[in-house]
Amino acid sequence: MDNQSSIERAVMRRIHIIRILGLVISTATLAIITLVLALWGIGKEVWVERVFQNAPKDFVNIPNFLVSAFGNTRLVVQILAILTFTSFIYLARATARAISSVFRTRV
C-alpha cells in the first residue's frame, strides 16, 4: 500500500533527481576538465595540421592510419589520447543517461 501523498512523491522525486544530478555534474565536470586539458596537451605535443595532411583521403585506410599514428607517437601523446577517448566516452554515456532519465521521469 502506498501511504505517500502526491506532494511527498513529488518532493521525493525531486530530491532523487537533484542527488543524481549532483553526482553526474561533479563527475561530468571532472571529465570535461580532463578532456580539455588532454586535448590541449595533444595540441602542444603534436602538430595536428600535419596529422590531418598525412591522413589518407579514402575512409577505408583511416583505421590503419590511426593505429599506426598512435603506435608511432611518444608515450605522453598516447596517454593523452587515451585520456581524451575515455573522457569523451564517459561524457557521452553521462549525457545519454541524463537524457534517458529526463524522459523516464516524464512518463
ABEGO torsion letter per residue (X at the ends): XBABBAAAAAAAAAAAAAAAAAAAAAAAAAAAAAAAAAAAAAAAABBAAAAAAABBABAAAAAAAAAAAAAABBAAAAAAAAAAAAAAAAAAAAAAAAAAAAAAAAX
